Amino acid sequence: MIWVVKQFTTHQILEVGQERVRFPIRVEIEYQQEKAQVSSGSVHKKILYNKPFLLKRYPQLKERDLDLLVEERVMKAIHDHLIFSDGAE
């Protein structure tokens, strides 16, 4: 059994008024792996993006909605990362 730490960047696109905003989200995941199996209860994540800037630049955005959108994107990116990196290493 080993602990794996991986970092990657994903992007989210927002439609704000007539603007389309694409911003990076830095993700760090840490999980326990035994052979090729990831222990689902062991997955921990850290998310970093420039939330204060986005909320200041686009005051019509609600913090809760932005958090939910980012969380959704990150969970999909983690899922894709774990599925597709399984056989690549």
N, C-alpha and C positions, 0 to 999 in steps of 0.2 A: 504494500500500500504506500502511495506517495501523495504529497500535496502538490498541486500544480497552481501556479500563478501565471495568468496571461493578461496582457494589456492589448487593447485594440481601439480603433476609432470608428465610430459609425456617424451617420449624418441624419438630421431630421429636416424636413422641409415644412415651412409654415406658409399659409396663404394669409397675409395680413393686409386687408384692404385690397389695393391693386398691386401690392408688392408680394413677391415670392422670396422668402428668406430661407437660406440653407445654412444650418449651423452645425459645427462638429460637436460630438459627444464622446468624451474619453471614458472608456469602460475598463475596469480592472476586475477580473473574476478570480476567485480562489476556490478550489474544490479538491476533494479527496478522490483519488482514482486507484482502483485496484484492477490490474490487467487492463482491459479496454473499457471497463465499466466505471461510470461516474456515479458516486453516491449522491443522489438528488438532494438529500437533506444537508449536504456539506457545502453547497454552493453559496458563496458570499460575494456580493458585488459592491463596487464603489463607482459612483457616477460623478463626472465632472463636466460641467458646461457653464457658459457665461450667463447664468440666469439673471443676475442683477442688471446686466446690460440689456437683455431682451425685454425685461419688464419696464425698464426706464425708456427704452427706444420705442416700444410699442405699448403705450399705457392701456390700450383696449384689451390687451391680453390679461387673462385672470391667472394668477399664480397656480391655483389648483388645477386648472385646465392644462397649463403648460407642464406641470409635474406629471399629470396623468399621461399626456402625450409622449413625454420623454420616457417615462417608465414603460409604456407599451412598446416603444421603439427599441429600448434597451433589452427588454425581455425577448423580443423577436431576434435581435442581433445575437444575444447569448445563445438562444436555442439554435440558430443557424450555425454559430461558431462551434458549438459542441457537436452538432451533427456532422458538419462538413470537415471538421479538423480531426475527427475520430480516426479515419484511415490515412490521413496525410502525414502522420508522424511516425 
